[in-house]
Amino acid sequence: MAAAFNVAFDAPESREARTPSKDRPIDLVHLATQTKGDKAVEIEILQMFARQARGCLQALSAKSEQAEIKSAAQRLRNAAISVGALRVASSAELVDSKGVNSDTLASVASAVLEAEHFILKLAR
């Protein structure tokens, strides 16, 4: 009976540590590490990222040359990694590797929009 009791209340085994911050559009733990916990700097950096992401998204949706598209995707990916926007970074990497088509552009647009909404909620 004691063994069954212990099994019922033991923590479940998990291969990955659960990190709720990585479930969000912006990894706030990563961002806090980058800014040393300064909330004003965090908001300023996130707002700059949102402007840059929107500009890169416009560059990706414009019918540009392949070199310009690749450059915009790489800029977006690097900016996203620096603030912890991991979904934006992976979507931009997909554009960088596969090029712009309706699926990759929709993926990037969705990730950027989600990150922008998250940033707006934080800035209130």
Backbone as JSON, one array per atom type, in Angstrom:
{
  "sequence": "MAAAFNVAFDAPESREARTPSKDRPIDLVHLATQTKGDKAVEIEILQMFARQARGCLQALSAKSEQAEIKSAAQRLRNAAISVGALRVASSAELVDSKGVNSDTLASVASAVLEAEHFILKLAR",
  "N": [[0.81, -1.19, 0.0], [1.95, 1.23, 0.75], [3.82, 1.6, -1.24], [2.24, 2.05, -3.51], [1.09, 4.45, -2.75], [3.32, 6.15, -2.75], [4.01, 6.15, -5.47], [1.78, 7.35, -6.61], [2.02, 10.0, -5.83], [4.46, 10.9, -6.67], [6.53, 13.02, -8.68], [5.87, 13.37, -12.16], [7.82, 11.68, -14.63], [9.92, 13.34, -16.85], [11.37, 14.1, -19.93], [12.18, 16.55, -20.9], [12.81, 19.64, -19.39], [10.27, 21.66, -18.14], [9.61, 24.78, -19.41], [7.97, 27.54, -19.03], [8.38, 30.09, -20.08], [9.39, 29.76, -22.61], [7.21, 28.96, -24.0], [5.84, 31.18, -24.65], [5.4, 33.96, -27.0], [7.64, 35.61, -26.82], [10.61, 34.92, -25.23], [10.85, 35.6, -22.08], [12.64, 35.15, -20.02], [15.1, 34.82, -21.31], [15.28, 37.38, -22.44], [15.36, 38.98, -20.12], [17.79, 38.17, -19.13], [19.49, 39.18, -21.08], [19.11, 41.93, -20.74], [19.75, 42.39, -18.17], [17.68, 42.45, -16.36], [16.45, 44.96, -16.44], [13.54, 46.55, -16.75], [12.59, 48.77, -18.24], [14.44, 48.96, -20.29], [14.0, 46.49, -21.48], [11.37, 46.8, -22.56], [11.86, 48.87, -24.38], [13.7, 47.64, -26.13], [12.1, 45.55, -27.09], [10.12, 47.01, -28.44], [11.66, 48.2, -30.43], [12.42, 45.87, -31.75], [9.91, 45.04, -32.7], [9.32, 47.05, -34.58], [11.46, 46.64, -36.39], [10.95, 44.0, -37.16], [8.5, 44.28, -38.47], [9.34, 45.86, -40.64], [11.11, 44.06, -41.91], [9.3, 42.09, -42.59], [7.73, 43.45, -44.46], [9.69, 43.79, -46.43], [10.07, 41.14, -47.13], [7.6, 40.49, -48.23], [7.45, 42.13, -50.41], [8.02, 42.04, -53.89], [10.99, 41.22, -54.37], [14.51, 40.89, -55.21], [16.24, 37.74, -54.94], [18.52, 37.87, -53.28], [18.0, 40.11, -51.67], [15.73, 39.23, -50.31], [16.77, 37.05, -48.91], [18.58, 38.41, -47.27], [16.83, 40.02, -45.74], [15.4, 38.01, -44.4], [17.44, 36.85, -42.89], [18.21, 39.04, -41.28], [15.85, 39.37, -39.82], [15.72, 36.89, -38.49], [18.08, 36.97, -36.9], [17.56, 39.22, -35.27], [15.28, 38.34, -33.96], [16.24, 36.14, -32.51], [17.94, 37.48, -30.77], [16.18, 38.78, -29.01], [14.68, 36.75, -28.06], [12.5, 35.76, -29.47], [11.48, 33.07, -30.46], [9.76, 31.63, -32.19], [9.41, 33.41, -34.3], [12.03, 33.52, -35.19], [12.44, 30.86, -36.08], [10.57, 30.73, -38.15], [11.57, 32.68, -39.87], [13.97, 31.51, -40.51], [13.05, 29.38, -41.98], [12.06, 30.7, -44.24], [14.49, 31.67, -45.16], [15.78, 29.29, -45.89], [13.96, 27.93, -47.63], [12.92, 29.88, -49.27], [10.67, 32.52, -50.38], [7.31, 31.82, -50.3], [3.77, 31.31, -50.41], [3.14, 29.83, -48.09], [5.44, 29.98, -46.38], [5.62, 32.75, -46.07], [3.19, 33.31, -44.83], [3.6, 31.95, -42.43], [5.72, 33.42, -41.27], [4.48, 35.94, -41.09], [2.38, 35.39, -39.31], [3.8, 34.64, -36.98], [5.22, 37.01, -36.45], [3.1, 38.81, -36.03], [1.92, 37.66, -33.76], [4.03, 38.01, -31.92], [4.16, 40.81, -31.91], [1.66, 41.5, -30.79], [1.97, 40.4, -28.24], [4.07, 41.99, -27.31], [2.82, 44.5, -27.3], [0.92, 44.07, -25.28], [2.61, 43.78, -23.09], [3.7, 46.32, -22.95], [1.74, 47.97, -21.97]],
  "CA": [[0.0, 0.0, 0.0], [2.83, 2.4, 0.83], [4.46, 1.78, -2.55], [1.24, 2.67, -4.39], [0.94, 5.83, -2.3], [4.49, 6.89, -3.22], [3.93, 6.27, -6.92], [0.7, 8.28, -6.94], [2.37, 11.38, -5.55], [5.76, 11.25, -7.24], [6.47, 13.89, -9.86], [5.99, 12.59, -13.39], [9.11, 11.73, -15.29], [9.88, 14.15, -18.06], [12.67, 14.19, -20.58], [12.5, 17.97, -21.04], [12.37, 20.51, -18.31], [9.2, 22.54, -18.61], [9.97, 26.18, -19.29], [6.82, 28.29, -19.53], [8.77, 31.27, -20.82], [9.61, 29.4, -24.02], [5.9, 28.76, -24.63], [5.34, 32.51, -25.03], [6.0, 34.48, -28.24], [8.94, 36.16, -26.46], [11.19, 34.25, -24.07], [11.15, 36.69, -21.15], [13.83, 34.8, -19.24], [16.22, 35.16, -22.18], [15.32, 38.84, -22.55], [15.81, 39.51, -18.83], [19.23, 37.89, -19.05], [20.15, 40.11, -21.99], [18.98, 43.31, -20.27], [20.08, 42.37, -16.74], [16.47, 42.66, -15.59], [15.95, 46.34, -16.53], [12.25, 46.48, -17.46], [12.48, 49.86, -19.22], [15.27, 48.56, -21.44], [13.3, 45.38, -22.12], [10.27, 47.34, -23.37], [12.45, 49.62, -25.5], [14.26, 46.67, -27.08], [10.99, 44.85, -27.73], [9.48, 47.93, -29.39], [12.56, 48.3, -31.6], [12.3, 44.61, -32.48], [8.63, 45.03, -33.41], [9.47, 47.9, -35.78], [12.36, 45.97, -37.31], [10.27, 42.82, -37.68], [7.51, 44.75, -39.44], [10.1, 46.26, -41.84], [11.6, 42.85, -42.58], [8.12, 41.43, -43.16], [7.4, 44.19, -45.68], [10.71, 43.46, -47.42], [9.83, 39.77, -47.59], [6.39, 40.41, -49.04], [7.68, 42.84, -51.67], [8.63, 41.17, -54.92], [12.38, 41.66, -54.46], [15.48, 39.9, -55.68], [16.49, 36.67, -53.98], [19.53, 38.31, -52.31], [17.34, 41.0, -50.72], [14.85, 38.39, -49.5], [17.63, 36.29, -48.0], [19.11, 39.36, -46.3], [15.74, 40.39, -44.82], [15.11, 36.84, -43.57], [18.54, 36.69, -41.93], [18.08, 40.13, -40.31], [14.72, 39.05, -38.95], [16.11, 35.76, -37.66], [19.06, 37.41, -35.9], [16.88, 40.11, -34.32], [14.37, 37.51, -33.17], [17.05, 35.36, -31.57], [18.5, 38.35, -29.74], [15.17, 39.12, -28.0], [14.03, 35.52, -27.59], [11.29, 35.46, -30.24], [11.94, 31.83, -31.09], [8.88, 31.26, -33.32], [9.75, 34.31, -35.4], [13.33, 33.09, -35.69], [12.32, 29.62, -36.85], [9.85, 31.05, -39.38], [12.49, 33.41, -40.74], [14.94, 30.52, -40.99], [12.35, 28.61, -43.01], [12.08, 31.55, -45.44], [15.87, 31.71, -45.63], [16.15, 28.03, -46.52], [13.04, 27.51, -48.7], [12.51, 31.01, -50.1], [9.35, 33.07, -50.09], [6.11, 31.35, -50.97], [2.61, 31.69, -49.59], [3.19, 29.15, -46.79], [6.49, 30.54, -45.53], [5.27, 34.13, -45.77], [2.11, 33.26, -43.83], [4.2, 31.53, -41.17], [6.45, 34.57, -40.73], [3.51, 36.99, -40.74], [1.67, 34.95, -38.12], [4.71, 34.7, -35.84], [5.5, 38.43, -36.17], [1.89, 39.39, -35.47], [1.8, 37.14, -32.4], [5.04, 38.68, -31.1], [3.77, 42.21, -31.76], [0.56, 41.57, -29.82], [2.56, 40.13, -26.94], [4.83, 43.19, -26.94], [1.85, 45.54, -26.97], [0.35, 43.76, -23.96], [3.63, 44.06, -22.07], [4.0, 47.75, -22.89], [0.65, 48.71, -21.31]],
  "C": [[0.86, 1.26, 0.0], [3.49, 2.68, -0.52], [3.5, 2.45, -3.53], [1.05, 4.13, -4.03], [2.09, 6.68, -2.82], [4.44, 7.12, -4.72], [2.88, 7.31, -7.3], [1.12, 9.72, -6.77], [3.77, 11.77, -6.0], [5.56, 12.16, -8.44], [6.61, 13.04, -11.11], [7.37, 12.75, -14.01], [8.96, 12.5, -16.59], [11.28, 14.24, -18.64], [13.12, 15.64, -20.71], [12.01, 18.72, -19.83], [11.33, 21.47, -18.87], [9.62, 23.98, -18.37], [8.85, 27.02, -19.88], [7.21, 29.51, -20.34], [8.98, 30.97, -22.3], [8.31, 29.08, -24.74], [5.32, 30.08, -25.12], [5.99, 32.96, -26.34], [7.39, 35.09, -28.02], [9.4, 35.43, -25.2], [11.66, 35.33, -23.1], [12.36, 36.4, -20.27], [15.08, 35.16, -20.03], [16.39, 36.68, -22.26], [15.82, 39.47, -21.25], [17.3, 39.28, -18.64], [20.0, 38.88, -19.9], [20.17, 41.54, -21.44], [19.32, 43.46, -18.79], [18.88, 42.79, -15.89], [15.9, 44.07, -15.63], [14.69, 46.36, -17.39], [12.1, 47.57, -18.51], [13.28, 49.53, -20.48], [14.6, 47.42, -22.2], [12.2, 45.89, -23.04], [10.82, 48.08, -24.57], [13.01, 48.68, -26.56], [13.15, 45.93, -27.81], [10.27, 45.74, -28.75], [10.34, 48.13, -30.63], [12.49, 47.02, -32.44], [11.02, 44.57, -33.29], [8.7, 45.88, -34.67], [10.35, 47.23, -36.83], [11.69, 44.75, -37.94], [9.24, 43.21, -38.73], [8.2, 45.18, -40.74], [10.61, 45.07, -42.62], [10.45, 42.11, -43.25], [7.69, 42.13, -44.45], [8.41, 43.89, -46.78], [10.5, 42.06, -47.98], [8.62, 39.69, -48.51], [6.49, 41.2, -50.33], [8.35, 41.89, -52.65], [10.05, 41.66, -55.21], [13.25, 40.55, -55.04], [15.76, 38.9, -54.56], [17.5, 37.1, -52.92], [18.91, 39.22, -51.26], [16.42, 40.22, -49.78], [15.67, 37.62, -48.47], [18.19, 37.2, -46.91], [18.05, 39.76, -45.28], [15.41, 39.23, -43.88], [16.2, 36.65, -42.51], [18.52, 37.8, -40.88], [16.98, 39.84, -39.3], [15.08, 37.92, -37.99], [17.06, 36.19, -36.55], [18.42, 38.32, -34.84], [15.97, 39.31, -33.4], [15.14, 36.69, -32.13], [17.55, 36.25, -30.45], [17.48, 38.74, -28.67], [14.45, 37.89, -27.47], [12.72, 35.21, -28.27], [11.58, 34.21, -31.09], [11.07, 31.39, -32.26], [9.17, 32.13, -34.53], [11.07, 33.86, -36.02], [13.22, 31.82, -36.53], [11.56, 29.85, -38.16], [10.75, 31.77, -40.37], [13.55, 32.47, -41.31], [14.33, 29.67, -42.11], [12.32, 29.4, -44.33], [13.48, 31.58, -46.03], [16.25, 30.44, -46.37], [15.27, 27.66, -47.72], [12.65, 28.63, -49.65], [11.1, 31.46, -49.73], [8.31, 32.39, -50.95], [4.96, 31.65, -50.02], [2.66, 31.05, -48.2], [4.24, 29.77, -45.87], [6.19, 31.98, -45.15], [4.16, 34.19, -44.72], [2.65, 32.86, -42.46], [4.93, 32.68, -40.49], [5.47, 35.65, -40.27], [2.76, 36.63, -39.46], [2.55, 35.06, -36.87], [5.02, 36.14, -35.46], [4.29, 39.09, -35.52], [1.68, 38.94, -34.01], [2.79, 37.82, -31.46], [4.67, 40.14, -30.88], [2.64, 42.36, -30.75], [1.07, 41.33, -28.4], [3.31, 41.35, -26.43], [3.88, 44.32, -26.55], [1.21, 45.31, -25.6], [1.33, 44.07, -22.84], [3.84, 45.56, -21.87], [2.9, 48.56, -22.2], [0.98, 49.1, -19.91]]
}
